Amino acid sequence: MLEQERARAREARFDALARAVAKPLHRYLLRRADADAVDDILAETMLVLWRRIEDVPGLGQGPVTDPDGVLPWCYGVARGCLSNARRADGRRLRLVERLTRTAPPPKPGEADHPELQAALGTLGALDREVVLLWAWEGLTPREIAEVTGLTANAVSIRLHRAKKKLAALLDRKNDDKAGHETGEGRSNR
């Protein structure tokens, strides 16, 4: 029972502290940080205040808190949290720079043929997947049917229509010799 009373008293002290300092700390952080980061830094500041409630100078034992007595110390905590956030952002940016320098080059076929990518983008998701499985992975319609859950006949029809549409979009004639053998799209049903 005594433990619960202490916990309630601590919560009441923190609530009083939060009511007294939240708005001034928010204004303080708005003047010093990006608006997007202010709420996160304020939350971190309030967490530190909660953890160190016993260390806050000028905080009485009652539920009423004098802002003038506690604000300077709370500004110091907010300043420290702001510094931590800036250091974390710097580390994050350095990591992103390092990753972009060491990132592998784009795959051939993605960056080399923008008109092909644009034409593929006009296909529906399933038709695009069928074409890519056929052209890039070298799968037969029967194998594509296993991957997609369609029948081999449906895959053949989708593949034929998608190839015609791509050929028209790319302003090329459909060459049956390109890609896979002609008869492999037929179902044995």
C-alpha positions, 0 to 999 in steps of 0.5 A, spaced: 500 500 500 505 504 501 508 503 494 502 505 491 501 511 495 509 513 493 507 511 485 501 516 485 505 521 489 510 521 484 505 521 478 502 527 481 509 530 481 510 529 474 503 531 472 504 538 475 511 538 472 509 536 465 503 541 466 508 547 468 513 546 463 511 542 457 508 549 453 515 553 455 519 547 453 515 546 446 516 553 444 524 553 446 524 546 442 520 550 436 525 555 436 531 551 435 529 544 431 525 542 425 518 542 426 518 535 424 522 533 430 520 537 436 515 533 438 519 527 438 525 531 442 519 533 447 517 526 448 524 524 450 525 530 454 519 528 458 521 521 459 528 524 462 524 528 467 520 522 469 526 518 470 530 524 474 524 526 477 527 526 484 533 530 481 529 536 479 531 542 483 525 547 485 520 541 485 516 541 491 513 535 494 506 537 492 502 537 486 503 544 485 509 546 481 512 553 480 515 554 473 520 559 475 523 554 479 524 548 475 524 551 468 532 552 467 533 545 469 528 543 464 531 547 459 538 544 460 535 537 459 531 539 453 538 542 450 541 535 452 536 531 448 536 536 442 543 535 442 542 528 442 537 528 436 542 532 432 548 527 433 543 522 431 541 525 425 548 527 423 550 519 424 544 517 420 546 522 414 553 519 414 550 512 414 545 514 408 551 517 404 556 511 406 550 507 403 549 511 397 556 511 395 557 503 396 550 501 393 551 497 387 549 500 381 542 499 378 541 492 375 542 492 367 535 492 364 532 497 369 536 503 368 538 501 360 531 501 357 527 506 360 522 505 354 521 498 356 520 500 363 515 505 361 511 500 357 512 494 362 509 500 367 502 500 362 501 493 364 497 490 369 501 487 375 499 480 374 501 481 366 507 484 368 509 479 372 507 473 367 512 477 362 517 478 367 517 471 369 517 469 362 523 474 359 527 475 365 527 468 369 526 464 363 520 460 365 515 456 361 508 458 361 507 451 365 512 454 370 509 461 370 502 457 372 505 454 378 508 461 380 502 465 379 496 460 381 493 461 374 492 455 369 498 454 363 493 456 358 491 462 362 498 464 362 499 463 355 493 467 353 496 473 358 503 472 355 501 473 348 496 479 349 502 482 353 507 481 348 502 484 343 501 490 347 508 491 349 510 490 341 505 496 339 508 500 345 515 499 343 513 500 336 516 494 334 514 487 330 513 481 334 518 476 332 516 469 334 524 467 334 525 472 340 525 469 347 522 462 347 520 457 342 513 458 339 510 452 341 511 452 349 505 456 350 500 451 349 497 447 354 497 439 353 490 439 356 
